[in-house]
Each structure stands twice: as structure tokens, then as C-alpha cells.
């Protein structure tokens, strides 16, 4: 099992550690609920150094990345774009962030659990282009500082004013003897920043952040926060058997350009069969990933993610269901420990995002 550069610091903070995507990672420190609330009300810090970083270089970098991903990647530098890599059938290889450092140098940030297969996929697809792809994942660490107090905190610990950064933009910032990437991004729905740096610098930035008042948060609250904000998780709302149209990610799919899987997604949009919807349970039972969803005695789908969230009265979930049962208000049930718990379809706006536009 792998460790991030912050492993010893997690142990020193008495974190509860679990195996995740081949890494030993903190699931919580003081508790998932407390950490969730800290991010919503003040500021939390996450170790996300397990994420993968690939660098694409070469004269055809921009053309290649546009062939690779669903969203439009332009020459605009300092922009971060959420996108998906699909296979030829339109199913999701992974979702990722694309950083255009310059048109001939592009950073791809992928999910830890998909890192090896993603790199093989990207290298395979690159053969027809004049580019080189390198896996820099072990060279860099990453932390995420999220919450309404994040901006002043980042300025203080980095020693550089980043207040002018807009959501989904980044800046290469001098820090000590090197440079780091600071992006106004994150997966919590709050204003926040992600920092990429060499491992020894990430260790210092983490320590300085904790000393300055950031609350350490684990993967447990990271998942409740991203779910509450209706952000997908690979293996749940998107996967090699769930396409991005079904997942409701049309904003990240630009069908007026060519990319791998485009034709399959065009065909699917003409005759959709499934949809990820929001569900509200009418009794206090937690709808967990994989639980079956029914309309009467008919199996119509399954839960992708479900929680009883802090400060939310009723359990909520996302579920992939037959599109005939996807209209808001549709009465369904969720099979929880052999009991069918009544539920109804609702919108997926569980929480209003607080990004700095």
C-alpha cells in the first residue's frame, strides 16, 4: 500500500486511516460530521496527494487533449476545465481536470483509483499525435483548502495574493526555491483552493495550514460534501457502464467537436434509457450505494450514493433509474435490509454552491 508525503502527519493527528485506491488515507480525524460542518462554516484542509498528474507536452498537445476529452479545451492559459474521458461506446474512462499551462504543456489531473489504467489509455490514444505523455504523480503532492475562510488563509500561507483568481482558474506561484500551482478549484461546493507542489513543499504547506487554523478533514467528509453539492464520483454516478449523458453532465460534453465516444453519445441522446436522479426517502433509513430501487415490484435502478447528511432532516440519494421513472415526484421505493422504504424523485439541487465566479 502506498503512502502520501503527509502520511506521518496524519498519524500524528490521530487520523482514522483506511485503504483507498491503493493508498493509506485518512477517512476522518475528529468525525465526518464535524469535518463536513467545518468546511461549510469555516475552513477545512484535505490531503489529495493520491490523485494522479499526467503532463502532455508537444506541438499537438491541444489537439490531442481535445480528441481525448469531452469538453472544449482552448488556448486560454490559466484556465481549469472539468472534462471526461470516454471510450468508443461513450462510457466513462474517468473524469478529470485539465490545466492549460501553455498550448504545448497541459496538465491532466485524474482519480487515484484509475491512475494506472488512465495512463495506459492516454498513452495509447496519444500515438497518432506529436506529443509526449509523462506520469508525474509520484513527484507531486496536492492539498485542498476549502471553505468560506479559505481565501485569506491561502494568501497567508503561500505568501502571494490570489484573491483575483476566479473559479476554475489557476496561477503558477513562486514559493521558496520553486514554483507551485494554486487553483481556485475543489470538490466541496465551497470557495476553495487546491495546491500542487513537490512533496517536501506540500508537507510544509500542510503544517503551516494546520498551524494557521485549517481543520484537517478526511475522505469521509470529502464524499459527503461532494455528494451534497451534486458532484459525481467515479464508480458511483459515472463509470465504465454509466455514460456522462445519463449522469447529467451535459455541460461538460461538447458534441460540436470530435472526441473519443462522441458518436455513441450523440446516438444515446436521441434515445436515452436511463438517468441519474435525486431521491428523497420518506423514512429515516440510509440508502447506500448499490441498493435496489423499485416501482412497485419492478426493479427500476439502483442507488449510486446516499446519505443522511448533517443539518438535513431526511435521507437523500442519487440513483440511476430507468428513464420512464425519472420525473420529479415519481413515487419509488428503496430496498434497505429487505424492507422497501418509500421514496420520491426530487431534483439534485441538495445544496447551493458558493463558488467565486
N, C-alpha and C positions, 0 to 999 in steps of 0.2 A: 504494500500500500504506500502511496506517495504522501509526502508532507509538503505543505507550502512553507514559504520562508517565515511565516508567522506561527508555526506550529507550537513552538515553545512558549510563545506569548499567550496562546490560547490556554495552554496547560496552567500557566501562572495565574490566569484569571479564573481558574476552576471551571472552564467550559465543559459542557457535556459533549463528548466527541462521538461522531459516527463515521462509518464508511459511506462516502458519496462519490460516485463517478471515479472510483479508484483512489480517492484521496481521503485522508483522515481530516474531517472538517467539524467545526463547532455547530451543533444544532441549536444550542441555546447557552446562555450564561446564567442569567437570573430567572428566566422564564419567557416563553414565547409571547404571552400576553403583554408582559411588562415591556418587552423589547418592541413589539408592534406599536404600542401606545407611545413609546419614546420617539419613534420615527415620526409618528403623526403629530406629535405635540412639540418636540424639541429637536433632537438630532441623534441619529444612530450611525455606527460605522460597521461595515461588513468586510470580511476578508473574502474577496472573489478572485484570488490568485490562481484558483483551479481552472479558470476559464482559459480557452486556447487563443493564441495570437499567431496569425499567419501574415506574412508580408509578401505582397505581389509587386515585383519590380519589372521594368522593361517598357519599351516603347508602345506596346499594345496592352498595357495594364488596364486602362479604362475600358477598352473594347472587350477585353476578356472578362472583366468583372461584370459588365453589363450582360454578357452572354450567360454568366454563371448564376446571377440572382434576378429575382422578380421585379425589384424596384428599379427606378431610373437613377443611375449614378452619374452625376455631371462633373465637369472640371472644377466646380466650385470648391476651393480649398477650405479647410477648417469646418467642413460640414460632416455631420454624422448621419447616416441613413440606416433605418431599420429595413431589413430585407429577408428573403427566404431563398434557400437553395432547394430546387425541386428536381426530382428525377424525371425521366421522359414521360412517365404516367401522371405527372403533376402532384405526386405525393412529396412530403417534405423531408428532405435530407437533413436540414437543420434551419433554424432561424439564427440571424447574426446581425452584428453592427458593422457597417462599412465606413472607414475613416479615410478620406482622400487627403493624404499628406501633400501630395502633388500628383498630377496625372500619371506619372510614371512610378509612383510609390504609394500603394494602397494597403491599409491595414484591415484585416478581417478578424473580428472577434467572435469566436464560436463557443458553443456549450461544451463544458468539460467532458460530459459523458459521451459526446460524439467526436471528440478531438481526433482520434486516430482514423476513424472512417471518413471524417470530413477531409482530413489532409490527403488521404488517398484519392478521394473524389475530386478535390480541387486540382491536384497534380494531374490526374487522368484527363480532366477537361482542358487543362492548360496546353496540352501537346500541340494543338493546332494554332497556337498563338506565340508571338515572340515575347515571352515573359519567363520569369523565374519565380518559383514559389518556395518560400522558406518557412519552417516552423520555428518560431521564436518563443514558444510557450514556456519553456523552462528557463528562459533568460529574464523574464519579467514577472513582477508581481502586480496585483491590482487591488485597490481598496475602493469602497463606495461609501461616501459620506452623504447621508440622506436626511432630509427634514427641514422644517422652516428656519432653523438657525444655521443651516449649512454654509451660507454664503460668507458670513463674517468669519466663520471658523476656517474655511479654506484659505481666505486671504491671509489669515494669521499664520497658519502652519506652513503654507507654501512660500510666503513672503512675496507674493505677487498678486496684484489686484485683478481678479477675474469677474468683477461684477458686470462687465459689459458682455460677457458670454451669454448668448441666447440658448434656449433649449435645443438640444441636438446639434450643438457646435462644440469645437474643441480648440485648444491652443497648446502649442509646444512651448513650455516654460523652462527657463534656466533654473536649476536647483542644485545647490552645492557645486560639484565639479562636472555635472552632466546636465541633460535636459530630461524633463518628464512631460507626459501628456496629461492635461487636465481637460475633461469634457463635462459639459453640463448635461449629464445623462443619468440614468438609473432605472431601476425596475420596481419602484415602490409607489409611484404616483405623486410623490412629493418633489419639491425642488431639491436638487442634489447634484453631486459631482462624483465622477469616477477618475481615479488617478492611476496611470500606468508608469512604472518605473523599474529600474534594476532592483533585484531582490533586496540588496542591503539598504537601498534608499526607501523601499516600501516599509521595511522594518522600522526605520526611523520615523517615517511619516505616521505609521500606526501608533507608535509610542507617544509621539507628540500630540496626536489627536486625542488619545485616551487621557493624557495629562491635561489637555485643554478642555475636557468635559464631554467628549463624544461617548455615547453609551455603546459598548460592544454588543453586537447583535449577530445571531446565528442564522443558519439556513431555515430554521423553523419559521421565524418571523419574516424572513425574506419571501417565503412561499405564501404566507397569509397576506402579506402586503401586496404582492404582485397579483394574487387572486382577487382581492378586494378591489383592485384597480382595473380588473378585467384585462390583464396581460397574460398571454398564453405561455404555457410551459411545455417544452418538448417532451413527448411521451404521454402527454395529457390532452391538451387541446389541439396539438399538431403532432404528426408522426409520419412514419413511412406507410401508414394506412389511413391517414387523415390529410386531406389537401387544404390549402390555405383559404379557398373559397368557402368550404364547409365551416372553417374556423372563424369566418367573418373578418378576414384580414385583407379585404379588397383594396384598402388604402395603400397597401404595400405591393400591389400587383399592377404592373403597367403593361397591359396587353397590346399597346401600340408599339412595342419594341419586341425584338426576338430574344428569347431566353430559353433555357432548357425546361421543358414541360409546358411551354406556352400553349401549344396546340391542344394538349389534353385539358388544360384549364378553360380554354375557350369553349371546347365541346361540353365540358361539365357545366359551365354557367348556363348553357342553353337547356339543360335538363338536370337540374340538381336533385339529389335524392336524400341528402342528409344535411343537418345544420347543428352547430353548437349553439345552445340556447341557455338562458338563465332559468334557474328553478328556485322556487321558494317552498320549503317544506312547511306543512301546516301543523306539525308536531315537533317537539324538541328531540329529534334523532339526527345524528350526524351522517350525511350522505357521503361516503368515502369513494375514492377513485375505484372504478370498476363495478360499482353496484349497479344492478339492472334497473331499468326504467320501464314501466308498463303503462298501457292504456287499457284498463280493464284487465283481461287475461292475455293481452297481446304484448309481447316483448317489443319495445319500440326504440330502445337505445341503452346507453349506459352513462354513468357519472364520469366526468373527466376530472373534476376537482370539486370538493365540497368541504365546508367548514361551518362551525358556529363561531362567528368572528367576535372579537371584543366590541362592546358597545352596539351590537346588532341583536335584536330580540329573537329573530327566527333563523334557523339554519338556511343557508343558501348554497347553491351549487351551479356549476356549468355541466351540461350534459349534451352528448352527441345523440341526436334523435332523428328518426325518420321525418322527413320534411313535412309530411302530412300532419304531424303532431307538434309543429314548431310555432304556431300562432300564439301570441301573448294571451294569457287567460286560459289556455288549454289545460284541462284537469288530467293529471297523470298520477302515478304513484312510484315510489322508490322502494325496492326490496331491501330492507335492513334487518339482518338476522332473522330471516324467514317471515318477517312481517311487512306487509305493504303499507308504507307510510304515505298518506295523501300529500300531493304537491301540485303546484300550478306553474305554468310557464310565465316568466316575467322578463323584463329587459335585463341586460347585463350591466347596466349603469349602477353598480353597487356603491360607487364612491366617486366624488368629483375630484379630478386630478388637479394638482396645484403646481403645474409646470410654469416656468418663467418664459413666456412666449416672446 
